[in-house]
Amino acid sequence: MSVSDETAVSEGIILSDAAAEKVKSLLDQEGRDDLALRVAVQPGGCSGLRYQLFFDERSLDGDVVKDFGGVKVVTDRMSAPYLSGASIDFVDTIEKQGFTIDNPNATGSCACGDSFH
């Protein structure tokens, strides 16, 4: 992701090029073009809130939808304030593989790595 891409998106979730490519690849494997990547925060985790990432075909009232090169990222209106400015990347190294979320709104974290408050 270039600096200009990051500054152009001042609100909402930022999806890196690597993450967008991985999501697109997964959707191609599923053979579906009607799904979006839904990102939400749910109660739970050791710090009070945890992230959820999943493919969704639903459109909920108040959804915030962003398009990253043909990949739709959807956030429900309750989760959107917690995720504003958060960036999602995809890491594929020997140590780990998966999506990572860097959220400037997270004031704390815990060892499980997927919750915040």
PLY file of the C-alpha trace (Angstrom):
ply
format ascii 1.0
element vertex 117
property float x
property float y
property float z
element edge 116
property int vertex1
property int vertex2
end_header
0.00 0.00 0.00
1.42 3.36 -0.92
1.35 6.41 1.30
-1.04 8.16 -1.07
-3.53 5.29 -0.75
-3.39 5.54 3.02
-3.92 9.29 3.16
-6.77 9.11 0.67
-8.71 6.91 3.09
-9.17 8.95 6.24
-12.11 7.01 7.63
-13.13 3.42 7.74
-11.09 0.31 7.25
-7.97 0.20 5.11
-7.33 -3.05 3.24
-3.75 -3.56 2.07
-3.05 -4.74 -1.46
-1.85 -8.11 -0.10
-5.04 -8.57 1.92
-7.23 -7.56 -1.05
-5.44 -10.07 -3.28
-5.90 -12.86 -0.70
-9.60 -12.06 -0.27
-10.05 -12.01 -4.05
-8.25 -15.36 -4.32
-10.47 -16.91 -1.65
-13.61 -15.60 -3.36
-12.40 -16.97 -6.70
-11.91 -20.39 -5.07
-15.48 -20.23 -3.77
-16.72 -19.23 -7.21
-18.78 -16.44 -5.71
-18.84 -12.79 -6.67
-21.76 -11.84 -4.42
-19.82 -12.01 -1.14
-18.16 -9.21 0.80
-15.59 -9.39 3.57
-17.46 -8.40 6.71
-15.37 -7.01 9.56
-17.03 -6.58 12.92
-16.25 -6.22 16.59
-18.08 -8.44 19.04
-18.15 -8.58 22.84
-15.62 -11.07 24.18
-11.94 -11.69 24.35
-9.80 -10.90 27.38
-9.91 -7.13 26.76
-13.64 -6.75 26.14
-13.94 -6.82 22.33
-12.71 -9.13 19.60
-12.58 -8.97 15.81
-14.60 -11.07 13.43
-13.74 -11.43 9.72
-16.00 -13.52 7.51
-17.58 -13.61 4.08
-21.14 -12.36 4.01
-23.81 -12.07 1.35
-26.13 -10.00 3.53
-26.59 -6.25 3.37
-27.56 -4.81 6.73
-29.17 -1.43 7.35
-26.46 1.13 8.06
-23.58 -0.92 6.62
-20.44 0.98 5.67
-19.17 -0.44 2.38
-15.75 0.23 0.83
-14.33 -1.18 -2.37
-10.68 -2.17 -2.73
-10.03 -3.17 -6.33
-13.25 -5.15 -6.63
-13.15 -6.51 -3.08
-15.99 -5.18 -0.95
-15.31 -4.67 2.74
-18.43 -4.22 4.87
-18.72 -2.99 8.44
-21.94 -2.74 10.42
-22.79 0.66 11.85
-22.13 -0.44 15.46
-18.61 -1.71 14.64
-17.60 1.12 12.30
-16.51 3.60 15.03
-14.23 0.97 16.59
-12.65 0.18 13.21
-12.17 3.67 11.76
-8.58 3.91 10.58
-7.86 0.22 11.21
-5.76 -1.46 8.55
-6.05 -5.10 7.55
-3.07 -6.86 6.03
-2.31 -10.42 5.02
0.92 -11.96 6.29
2.43 -15.07 4.73
5.71 -15.96 6.38
7.32 -19.07 7.83
6.27 -17.97 11.32
2.62 -17.26 10.56
0.01 -16.89 7.88
-3.19 -14.95 8.14
-4.92 -11.63 8.32
-3.64 -9.05 10.79
-5.46 -5.97 12.03
-3.63 -2.84 13.12
-6.18 -0.71 14.93
-5.24 2.74 16.29
-8.44 2.64 18.39
-7.21 -0.32 20.44
-6.01 0.98 23.79
-4.89 -2.41 25.03
-4.41 -5.94 23.88
-3.77 -9.34 25.34
-1.80 -12.47 24.59
-4.50 -13.95 22.37
-3.93 -11.10 19.91
-7.47 -10.83 18.63
-9.22 -8.68 21.20
-9.06 -5.08 22.33
-10.91 -2.56 24.43
0 1
1 2
2 3
3 4
4 5
5 6
6 7
7 8
8 9
9 10
10 11
11 12
12 13
13 14
14 15
15 16
16 17
17 18
18 19
19 20
20 21
21 22
22 23
23 24
24 25
25 26
26 27
27 28
28 29
29 30
30 31
31 32
32 33
33 34
34 35
35 36
36 37
37 38
38 39
39 40
40 41
41 42
42 43
43 44
44 45
45 46
46 47
47 48
48 49
49 50
50 51
51 52
52 53
53 54
54 55
55 56
56 57
57 58
58 59
59 60
60 61
61 62
62 63
63 64
64 65
65 66
66 67
67 68
68 69
69 70
70 71
71 72
72 73
73 74
74 75
75 76
76 77
77 78
78 79
79 80
80 81
81 82
82 83
83 84
84 85
85 86
86 87
87 88
88 89
89 90
90 91
91 92
92 93
93 94
94 95
95 96
96 97
97 98
98 99
99 100
100 101
101 102
102 103
103 104
104 105
105 106
106 107
107 108
108 109
109 110
110 111
111 112
112 113
113 114
114 115
115 116
